[in-house]
Amino acid sequence: MTLFTPEDLLLYLHKESSPELTASIEAALIEDWTLREKMQVLQSSAEQLDKLVVSPRMEVVLKVMNYARETAVESIHHR
């Protein structure tokens, strides 16, 4: 039985694994129910991450905008 790292499984899940690794994982998935369970957990986790929407807090956006404004004013004054 071949042991696959979490990185191997993620590469497979995202279709970025080599043809050899893909074939090896697919063969193992047929025979190894624990590997199938691990893959199902990874797939459901990936689906949850795909649904996640992250945006910065308004306070952070305002600080960045203020910094940009201040540096723009400073660069105009130094010309």
DOVEXMAR-449653 format. One record per residue (C-alpha): x, y, z negated; residue number from 1. Coordinates in steps of 0.1 Angstrom, whole numbers, plus 5000, padded with zeros to 4 digits. Each point is the difference from the previous one (the first is absolute). Layout:
<pt u="X" v="Y" w="Z" num="NUM"/>
...
REM end
This chain:
<pt u="5000" v="5000" w="5000" num="1"/>
<pt u="5013" v="5034" w="5010" num="2"/>
<pt u="4998" v="5028" w="4975" num="3"/>
<pt u="4990" v="5034" w="5015" num="4"/>
<pt u="5008" v="5033" w="4983" num="5"/>
<pt u="4972" v="5026" w="4996" num="6"/>
<pt u="5019" v="5020" w="5027" num="7"/>
<pt u="4997" v="4970" w="5024" num="8"/>
<pt u="4963" v="4998" w="4994" num="9"/>
<pt u="4995" v="5038" w="5005" num="10"/>
<pt u="5019" v="4999" w="5032" num="11"/>
<pt u="4978" v="4972" w="5012" num="12"/>
<pt u="4968" v="5018" w="4988" num="13"/>
<pt u="5010" v="5031" w="5020" num="14"/>
<pt u="5011" v="4980" w="5030" num="15"/>
<pt u="5036" v="5011" w="4997" num="16"/>
<pt u="5016" v="4966" w="4993" num="17"/>
<pt u="5023" v="4983" w="5024" num="18"/>
<pt u="4985" v="4973" w="5022" num="19"/>
<pt u="5019" v="4973" w="4979" num="20"/>
<pt u="4987" v="5014" w="4967" num="21"/>
<pt u="4965" v="5003" w="5014" num="22"/>
<pt u="5000" v="4964" w="5011" num="23"/>
<pt u="5014" v="4989" w="4967" num="24"/>
<pt u="4974" v="5018" w="4979" num="25"/>
<pt u="4971" v="4989" w="5022" num="26"/>
<pt u="5011" v="4963" w="4996" num="27"/>
<pt u="5003" v="5005" w="4963" num="28"/>
<pt u="4966" v="5016" w="4997" num="29"/>
<pt u="4985" v="4969" w="5015" num="30"/>
<pt u="5015" v="4978" w="4973" num="31"/>
<pt u="5004" v="5022" w="4969" num="32"/>
<pt u="4969" v="5011" w="4983" num="33"/>
<pt u="5019" v="5022" w="4975" num="34"/>
<pt u="5016" v="5019" w="5029" num="35"/>
<pt u="4965" v="5004" w="5015" num="36"/>
<pt u="4988" v="5015" w="4967" num="37"/>
<pt u="5030" v="5023" w="4998" num="38"/>
<pt u="4993" v="5012" w="5036" num="39"/>
<pt u="4964" v="5006" w="4992" num="40"/>
<pt u="5010" v="5021" w="4970" num="41"/>
<pt u="5024" v="5020" w="5022" num="42"/>
<pt u="4973" v="5005" w="5027" num="43"/>
<pt u="4974" v="5013" w="4975" num="44"/>
<pt u="5026" v="5023" w="4984" num="45"/>
<pt u="5009" v="5013" w="5034" num="46"/>
<pt u="4964" v="5006" w="5009" num="47"/>
<pt u="4995" v="5020" w="4967" num="48"/>
<pt u="5031" v="5021" w="5008" num="49"/>
<pt u="4987" v="5007" w="5035" num="50"/>
<pt u="4968" v="5014" w="4984" num="51"/>
<pt u="5020" v="5022" w="4976" num="52"/>
<pt u="5000" v="5037" w="5008" num="53"/>
<pt u="5025" v="5022" w="4982" num="54"/>
<pt u="5003" v="5037" w="5001" num="55"/>
<pt u="5021" v="5025" w="4980" num="56"/>
<pt u="4984" v="5020" w="4972" num="57"/>
<pt u="4990" v="5035" w="5009" num="58"/>
<pt u="5025" v="5014" w="4975" num="59"/>
<pt u="5028" v="4983" w="5019" num="60"/>
<pt u="4988" v="5014" w="5033" num="61"/>
<pt u="4997" v="5035" w="4986" num="62"/>
<pt u="5035" v="4998" w="4986" num="63"/>
<pt u="5014" v="4990" w="5034" num="64"/>
<pt u="4981" v="5027" w="5017" num="65"/>
<pt u="5012" v="5027" w="4975" num="66"/>
<pt u="5036" v="4988" w="5004" num="67"/>
<pt u="4997" v="5002" w="5038" num="68"/>
<pt u="4986" v="5035" w="4997" num="69"/>
<pt u="5027" v="5011" w="4976" num="70"/>
<pt u="5028" v="4986" w="5021" num="71"/>
<pt u="4985" v="5016" w="5032" num="72"/>
<pt u="4999" v="5034" w="4983" num="73"/>
<pt u="5036" v="4996" w="4987" num="74"/>
<pt u="5013" v="4991" w="5035" num="75"/>
<pt u="4983" v="5030" w="5015" num="76"/>
<pt u="5016" v="5023" w="4974" num="77"/>
<pt u="5035" v="4985" w="5005" num="78"/>
<pt u="5000" v="5007" w="5038" num="79"/>
REM end
